């Protein structure tokens, strides 16, 4: 069953189902649809690594992040707090109101540690399986290139903390995470902590590329879909196919791919599929490869990792993925991003899956093996997306639960993975931080999320629309759990889901 949730009139819906009940016509009378095309530019160069060495420490990555964002924070402090001097931690004087720029470190009692595996405390072991590690005993430390100091909130402000990352806000311990570069305003107590009266973030980065005009006119940040025009083009976003997993439904996957290639539905759906110029799969394609890694259950030949039959069974999900991608790539461009469980390197940024894993789909020039994160432009609309590891990790170490709020907070941090490398594995860069958002994309998507959600957000400044700070946030749900793909209109940035169900309503 195909369920298209989008801008369609009742006449079109009636015509769609009447077409399915009409007698079969000859092939000569069938309408012809031609796949729309769009100018595509791959911008993954900053995430690609020609040679990787893991001999350096991660401290250099934090230092590079602070240095790259420090001048931006100085400008923000002068804009928000005119007349307040900016100084380093070593230059802070007692009883003098100043602003300090640094990197947040969050002390968390429940945060997992490798030493906890050898602890006999059952309470700690139970906490390791929790989905969130925040507690009332958490505290914040601000660190710059010279020293660190403990942050605290005056009692008058502690009761009225805000959850919106606006221009500035009171210090909220539960909503901040380790690795965020911020500026704090306050007074240092005699021999005590630094009392914070306000906090500000880098804010959304400018976008030098003009976004689509119709999306700027309405300024309806809660609208999901807008009126579509006949010549509109779409980008399809999917994630979480989970081939080989326990929840995989091959019929549902085949229905989705038949729709994308124009082999499913009435002429109304076929016309819509012809307007899709590219499919982006945001990781999660493979459900599990435990047998290939030696995790097979049983004894004898079936449990031997070197047994060819066992290896062949373990690689079957990869072969199925290759055949499915080859089928789709023959009819439309496809970008494939690796995910947390896919056969690729674990540390971010994940490099493209090796070509030897996908021999059939790799034969098509329309197939792109992308990195994670993945950035590209299609007809002037810039997309930036991740496979979900950054959002999932950030949700464990702060009190913010809504995935769109977390995505918006990353835009205000100007960083895609603030918790890396503390709790999220990443490569130890020493002279750059590729996760810093130097420009704001038009569409920011994150894959493998629990459910579909979208929001249109703008920067806080009055000139944000002219600066291009209008972003469509898209939480792409796991297809194995929801059977949903997402279509994004390149003209209006409108977004709507397309759901597939193979249960026949039973």
N, C-alpha and C positions, 0 to 999 in steps of 0.2 A: 504494500500500500504506500503510495506516494503522497506526501502532505507538504504542499508548498505554502508557506506562510509569508506572503508578500503583498505588494500593492497590486491587487487584481480586482477588477470590477465584477459585479454579479453576472453580467452578460458573458464575460470571459469564462467564469466558472461554469455557467450553464453550457456554454459551447464546448467546454472541455469534456464534460461527462456525456453530452449528447454524441460527441464524436466517438467515444468508446462504445456506445450502444448502436452505432450506425452499421450497416452492412459493410463487408469487406470490399474495398475498391481495388481496381487493378493498379499495378505499379506505375502505369503511365499517368494516372491521375493524382498520384501522391505528390504533395508539395516538396520542393527541394529547399534545404536549409544549408547555408554556408557559414562555417565557423568564423566568427569575428576575430580580428587580430589587434594587437596592441604593441607599441614600442616598449621593449623590455631591456632593462639595464641591471645587471647583477652588481651589487655593492658589497660583496662579502670579503673584499680584499683585506680589510683590517682584522677580520677574524681568522684568516688563514695563516698557518705557521709552516714555513718551509722546513725549519729545523728546530727541534725542541730539546732543551736541556733542563734538567731538574736539579741543578747544583746550587741554585740561588735560594735565599730565604725569602719568605713572603713579606717581610718588613718593608722591602723596597717597593712592593706594589702599593702598600698603604701610603708610603711617602710620595710616590708618583701621583696617586689619586689626590692627595692633599695639595700638592703643588699645582696641579692642573686646574683645580677648582678654587684655589685661594683667591686669585685676582677677581674671579666672578663673585665670590662671597664679599670681598671688599666693596665692590660696587653695590651689592645688595644692602650692606650695612649703611653706606652713605645715603642710599635712597630711602631706607626705612627709618633709620635712626640718625638723622643729621645732628652733628655736634658731638656724637659719642665717639671717643677715641678708640681705635683698634690697636691692640697690643698682643704680644705673645704671652704664654702662661708665665714665663719667667719674669716678665715685665709687669705683671699684675700687682697693684698696690692695694693695701687694705683700705676699706671704707671709701673707695673711689669707683664710681660707676664706669665700666668699660665694656667693650665688646671683644670677644675672643673667638677666633676661628680654629677649628680642629676637627678631629675624627672621633666619633662616638664609639666607646666600648661599653657594652652592657654586661654587668655582672649578674649571672643567673644561676641560682642554686640548683635548679632542675635541669640545666643544660647537660646533655650527655657528654661523657668523657670516656676515653679508652680505659682509664683506671677503674671505672665503675664496673667493668666486666669481672674484676677480681675482688669486688667489694662484697662483703657478707651482709650488707644492709638490704633487706628485702624491699624497703621503701624506695630506695634508689633504683633497684632493678625494675620495680613496677612503673616508675616514672619514665623509664627508657621507652616504654611502649606507648606513651602518651602522644597525642597529636599536637599539643601545645605545651611549651615549657615555661610559660610566664607564671610568676608568683608575686605576692605582695612584698617579698623581700628583695626584689630586683633593684639594682642601683645603676647609675650612669657615671662614667668617667670620660672626660674630654682629654684628648691627647693631640699635641702638635709635634713639630720637629724637634722640640727641646725638652718638654716635660709633660706631665699629666696632672690633672686635678679632679677632685670629686665634685659632682654637680648635685645640687639640692634645690628644692622649691620652697619659697616662703609659705608658711601655713595659710596665708590669705589667698594665695593663688592655687594651692594644691587642690582645693575643693572645686574649683571651676575650670578644670582642664577641658580643652576642646579637641575634637577628633578630626577637624578639617585642617588640611595643610595649606593654610592661606599665606598672606604676606608674612605675618609673624603670629606666634601663639605662645601660650604658657608651656612650660616644660611638662611633657607627659611621658613618664618613664616607660609605661607599657606599650606605647605606640612607636617608640624608636627602636632601631636595631643597630647592631654592631656594624661599623663600616660606613655609616652615613656621615658626610661632611656637612657641618652646620656652623652657624654663628650664634653664640649665646651672649645675652646682655644681662649684666648684673653686677653685684658687689661681692668682694671677697671678705669673708669674716676673719676676724683676728684669730689666727691659728686654727681655722676651721674650713668649712666647705665654701664653694662659690655659689652664692644664692642667685638663682637665675630668675629674672623677671620676664624674659621673652626669648624666643628661639626663632630663627629664620633659616630657610633652606635656599639652595641655589635657584629654585624656581624652574619653570619650563624653559628649555632652550629655544632660541629663535629658529625660524624656518625660512631660509632665503628663497625657497621655491613657493610660488603662489599656489594655494590649495584651490580645489574646484569651487567656482563661484556660487552655484545654487545652494551648497551646504552652508555658506556663510550668511546667506540672506535670512534664513529662518531663525538661526540662533536657538533652535529648540534642542537643548542638550539632552532631553529625555526621549526624543523621538527615535524609534527603532527603524522605521522604513518611511520613505517618501514616495511621491508619485513617480513612477518610472516612465521613461520615454521609449519609443520603439528602437532607437539606435543606441541605447545604453549598453555598456559593457560591464562584466562582472568578473571578480576574482573569487574563486571557490576556496574556502579554507576547511581543512579536515584534520583530524588527529585521532590517535588511539584506536587503530584498527585491531591491534592485539592478536595478530595471526599466531596460531599455536596455543593461545591461552584458553582457559576454561570457559570464558564468556563470549568467545568468538561465534558469530553467526555469518557463515559464508554467503547465505542467500541474501541477507541484508546488505552485505558488502557488494555483492554482484548487482543488486538493484541500484545501488548508488552509482557504481561505475557505468552501468548501462544508461542511467540518466545523464551522466556527464558526457558520454560519447554520443548521445542522441538516439539511443536504441530503446528507449522506454518512454511510455506516455503518449498522449495525444499530440497533435501539432502544436498546441499551446505550450506544453512542456518541452517539446523538441525545439521550439523557437527560443525558449528561455535557455536551454542548454547550449544552443548555438551562439548565444551572446556571452557565454563564459569563455574568457580568453586564456585563463590559466588556472591550474589546480595546484595548491600549496598544501602539502601534508606535513604538519608540524609534529613529527616524531610519534613514538608509541606504536610503530608498525608491527613489532614483534612482541608477542605476549611473554614468552620466556625462552631462554636458551640454556636452561640448567643442565640438560643432558649433555650438551656439547661441552660444558665446563666441568664435567665430571660429577654432576649432581644426580645422575640416574639412580633410580631406586631398584634394588634387587641385587642378586649375585650372579656370578657366572658371566656368560657372554653378553647378556642384556645389560649388565651393570658395568661393563668394561668400557672406559671412555675411548680406548683405542680400537674397539670393535667397529668395523666398517658399517655394519648394519645399524648399530646404535648411532653412529655419526650421521648416517643417511637420514634416519628418523628425526634426529635433532635439527638437521638443516632443512627439513621439509617446509617449515614456515618461511624461511628465506626464499626458497624456490617459488612458493606460492606468491610471495610478495613480488618477485621478479616478473612472474607471468602476468599478474594483475597490472603492474606498472607498465609493462610492455603493451598490454591491450589499450590502456588509456593514452599512453604516449603516442600511439599510432594515430590518434585523433585529435589530441590537444597538448599544449605544453604542460609539463609537470615539474614542480620543484619538490624534492624530497629532503627533509631535514631529519637528522638523527635525534633520538630521544634517550631517556634514561635507561631503558631496557634494550635498546637496539645495539647491533654489533658495531660499535664505534668506541672511540676513547671516552672515558667517563668525565674527565676534567673539562670544564668550559674554557674557551669555546670549543665545542665538539667539531671535529673535522668531518668532511663528507664521508659517507659510507664508501668503502673500497669498491672499485669498479668490478673486481672479480666476484663480488657477491651478487651483482645485478648484471649478468652478461646480456640477457635478452633486452631489457629496457635500456641498457647503455648503448645499444645500437642506434637508438633514435636521437637525432639532434635536438629534438624538443624536450628531452629529459635532462634535468639539471640536478646534480648531486650537490646540495647546498650545505652550508654550515649551520650550526646552532649556537648563537643567534643567527638569523638570516635577514638580510636587508636588500631590498630591490626597489626599482621604480617601474611602474607600468603606466604608460601614457601620462607621465608627469606626476603621478600620485606615488608618494614614497611609502613603502610598507616596511615595518620592522617587527619581527616576531621571535619568540622563543618557544621551546617545546614544553615549558612549564616548570622546570626544576627551580628556577629563580623564585617564582611565586609560591610554589609549594614549600620551599625552605623558609622564605620570609614569613609565611603564615604560622610557622612553628614558634617563632621567637618574638612575636608582637601580638597585641590584643585585637588587631584589626582582622575581622573575619571575612568581610566582603572582598571577593577577588578583584572587582573593579576598583575598589578603594585602594587596594594594594598596588594595582597597576598605576593608578593616578599618583600615589605616593612616590613610586619610582620615577615618574616624570618630574616631580618637584625636587627629588634628589639629584636629577640628571644622571642617574646611574641605573643600569638594568639589573645588576646583581650586587647590591650593597652588602649582603651577608657573605659574599665570597672574598677572601678564602677562609674566613673563620669557621663557618659551618657548611659552606657549599664549595665543593672541590673546583679549583680552577688552576690554570697554568701560572707559574710564578713570573709574571712579567716584571721587568726591572726598569724599563725606560718609558713605558706607556701603560695606559689602562684602556683597552678597547671597549670596555663596557660603559664608559662615560658617554653621555648623549650630547654630542656637540651641536646637533640640530634636532629639532622635534619632527618626528614623522607625521604623516597625515593619518596613517592607520597603525596602531600598535596592537598586535594580537599575541595571545598566549594559548598554547595548546594543552590538551589533556586535562581540562578542568571538569569539575563535577557536573556543571550545567551551563547552558548557553546564557550569556549576558552581554549587554552592550551599553555604551554610554558615549555621548559626544561632550567632550570637555574643552574648555578654553582657558588660557592663561589668566592670571589675576589682574594684570595691568589693563588699563583702558584701551591701550593701543595693541592689545594682543591679537585682535582680528587682522589688523594690517600687518602684523609681524608674522602671520601664519601660524599662530599658536592655537590651532583648533585641531583636536585629535579625536579620531574615532577609536575607542577602546573596544576590543572584541575578546571575550573569553570563549575560546573554541572548545566545545565539550568533547569528551571521549566518545568516539563513534561506537565502540563496543558496548558502552553502557546506555547511550541515548539514541543511536542511529541517526545522528544529526550532522549535516554539513552546513556551512555558513556561506552566504553570498554577499559580497560587498560591491556596491555600485560605484564605479570609478568616477561617475559624473557628480553624484550627490553625496557620496560616502554613506548612503543609506545601507542598512544591514538587516538581513532577515534569514532565519533558519529554514532549511529544507529537511524534513524528517522522513525516514524510511522505516517501514514496519513489515516484517515477514510473517507475522502471526495470523494474518487473514482475519483479524478481529475476533478470534476465538478466545 
